[in-house]
Amino acid sequence: MESEQEARWLAPEESEAWLALWTMTVWLPVRLDAQLRQDSALSLPEYHALSQISMAPDRTLRLSELAAVANMTLSHLSRVVSRLEKAGWVRRVTDPTDGRYTLARLTDEGWHKVAAAAPEHVDAVRRYVFDRLTPEQRQALGEAAAHIVEALDPPGFARA
């Protein structure tokens, strides 16, 4: 039985790295969400949805694909998109190639909103992540994160 096997405990340096990674995964989204709310009146999930749609061809993305990339349930994404739709930044339309799907289409106002929010958001990402790292550490971070993402095997990868 697996429960009778000896656990593969973390070595001290692994434990230290894991606790740092855990703290980062908890606190980085909190800080980025606070920055977006203060500077752009957007939540982090709203900004993420807008930015993903803005990078899609024709600024249009299937809601099911957006849900996978954003790691949101369709019901959670529906609430986020409803807020964006109410603000006039996104329109839901039926997929003309397959009527079973719904698309999120960025409006011109949505494009202006995400474009206006991006500089301050990128500044926060730089401040919290990249400014404290050497070029070598940035490269190592990217390589390490890519390996972790590969192991996680998410259903969709966020666009850069």
N, C-alpha and C positions, 0 to 999 in steps of 0.2 A: 504494500500500500504506500501511496505517495506520502501520507501524513506521518508514516513511521520513518521516512528518510530524513537524514540530517539536512537542516536548512542551509542554504548557501548564503551565510551571513556576509554583509558587506565589510570589506577591509576598511580600516580607518580613513584612508584617502577617498574611497568610494562613498563612505557615509558622509564625509564632509562635502563632497561634490553633490551628492543626492540632496542633502539638506539645503544647499545653496540653490540648486535647481528647483526644488519644491517651493522655497521661499520666493524665487523669481516668478514661478508660474502662478503663484497666489497674488503677489503684490504688483507685478507689472501691469496686468489688466486693470487693477484698481486705480493705479496712478494714471494710466492712459485714459480710462473712462472719465476720471475727474478732470483731466485736461480738456478732453473733448466737450464735456458738459459746460465747463467754465468758458471756454473760448468759442464754442460753436453751437451750443445748445443741442448737441447730439450725444447719444449714448455710444459706447464702443460697439455694440451690435448694430446700431443704426449706421454708424460710419462704415463699419466693415461691409454691410450690405450695399450701401451706396458705392463704396469704392470698388467692390467686386463687379457690380453691374456696370460701373463706368469703364472698366477695363475689358468688358466683354464686347464681342463684335456687335456693331450697331447699338452699343449701350443697352443691350437686351439680354436677359438671362432667364432660363427656366427656373422656376421657384424650387423645383426638386434638386437641381444642380446647386443652386445657391445654398439650400439647406445642408447639402452634403459638405460643401466647402466651408461653411460657417459652423458646422457641427451643431446645428439647431434642428429640433423637431419641426415638422411642417406646421404644427399649430403655433409654436413659438415664433417661427419665421413669419407666419401669417399676421401675428400681432405686430411684429416689427414693421412689416411691409404696410400694414394698415395705417400705422403712424406716419410713415413716409408718404403714403398716398394722400392722407388727410392734409399733410403739409404742402402737397403739390409737387413733390420731388420724384415720385414714381407713379407709373400707371400700370395696372394689371391688364393684360390682354391675352386672349386665347392664342395659343401657338398655331399659326396658319398651316404648319406642316403636320401637326397632329393635335387635333382638338381636345385630346385628353389632358393636355398639359397647359399650364398657365405660365405666362412670361411676365417678368418684371422689366419694364422699360423706363429708363431714366428720362425725365423731362429736362428741358433746357434749364429750368429752375433748379432741378436736382443736380445737374452738371455744375452749375454755378456754386451750389451749396458745398458739394464735395471738393471742388477746386479751391474754394475759399477756406475750407477746414484743413486741407492737406498740409499747407506750409507749417502751421503751428503744431499739427500732429507729428509731422516728420521731425520737427525740432525737439519735441518731447521724446520721440524714439531715440534720436541722437543723444539727448541729454541723459536718458536713463540707461541706454545700452552701449552705443558705439563710442561716445566721447571718452569713456573711461578705459577703453581697450587700445592696445597697441595694434598696428596692422597685422602682426602675427596672430594675436589673440582674436581679432575679427575673423581672420581666415579660419582659425581653429574652431571658433564658435560656429561658423557656417557649416564646416565639415561635420562637426559633432552633431549639430541640429539635424542635418540631412540624414545622418545615420539613424538618429532617433525617430525621425519622421518615417523613414523606410521601415523600421521595426513596427511602428504603430499602424502602418498601412491604412491611412485614412481614405475614405471613399472619394475624396476630391482634394486636390492640392490648391491652396490659395495662390492666386496669381501674384507675381512680384510687382 
